[in-house]
Amino acid sequence: MRSFLYVPGNRPRMLESALSRGADAVIVDLEDAVPPAEKPATRAAVAAWLASREPGAPVFVRVNSGPDGVEDARAVVTAAARASSASPARPSGLLPAEGSALRGLVVAKADQDQLAALAGVLDALDPAGGLGLVPLLETPRALLAAAAIASAPRVTRLQIGEADLAAELGVTPGEDERELLLVRSAVVLASAAAGIEPPAAAVTTDFRDLESLRRSTLALKRLGFRGRACIHPAQIPVVHEVFTPSPDEVAQARDLVRRFEAAGGGVCLDARGRMVDLAVVRDARRTLDAAPSV
C-alpha cells in the first residue's frame, strides 16, 4: 500500500466518496478530525457505514486514545463482522478471516498499554487474526519505546504523528526537515528490527504544493519509508509516482535476480560489472514486489 487517505468520520459525503479517490487504503478518522461533542455519534455512524461495506479497498479506522479508543474498536470491529459474516452458523460478532473491508486500526497517541487493550479486543472479535494495529507514535515516550511497540501483538506497521511529536519536543522543522531525521530513522530501524512492514510517512498539510510533496516523499523513500499518508486526493498521484518503481527500475531488478539465480545464489556481477550479493538482490526483489501488475 503506497497511499493512505485520511477521511473525517463525521463527514458523510467525504466518507461515501473516499473509496473512489484512488488511494490504496482509506483511514477513517474518529480522533482529531472529530469535535469531542460529535465523537459518540460519529463512532455510531462509522460503524453503520462499515456494516454496509462490501470487501474492496482496504479501510482502516483511526481510534481515539484511552478508554474511548477501546469503545471505538469494539464498535467498528463488531460492525465489520456483521458486514462480512459469511455463514448463519458463524458466532455473532466474530470477524471471519476474509471478506471484510476493515483491515485494521490506526492507534492515536499509541502507548504499550493502549496497544495491549486493543489487541485484547481484536483477539476476542477477530480470532482469525486478520486485523492489525498501526500505532501512531506522537509522544517522546512512544518514540523511546518504538522497538517494543513495533514488536507488540497485532502491530503490522508504524506511523509517526509528526505535528504532535514536534510540538512536544519543541522542534520547528525547517525546509529540509532535518530536525526530524533522528525520529524518522529510529522508526525505520524499529520496524526493520521487528520484521514488520516499513513505516508509512506522515501527512503534509500543504496539499497545494505538490512539488514540495514530491521532494519530501522522495527523501523519505531514500530514508526507508514505503508509502505515505495523505489528507487530500490531490496528493495521491504524487505519492503513487514516488513509490511505484519505474519500468527501468523493474527491468534492472529483474535482470539482477536472473543473474543471481543463474549463479546458483552466490555472488555475481550486474550489467555494469559491479559485484552483487544477497543484500542487493533482496532489495531488487522488493522492487519487483512493488511493481505494478502486468
JOBELUR-V536743 format. One record per helix or strand. SS is the DSSP state (alpha for helix, beta for strand). FROM is the first residue (numbers start at 0). LEN is the number of residues. Records with the same first field share a line. If there is no record, write none. Layout:
SS = FROM-LEN  FROM-LEN
This chain:
beta = 2-6  24-5  57-6  101-6  131-6  154-6  199-2  227-3  267-2  274-2
alpha = 11-9  35-16  65-19  111-14  139-5  145-5  161-8  177-17  209-14  232-11  246-16  277-13
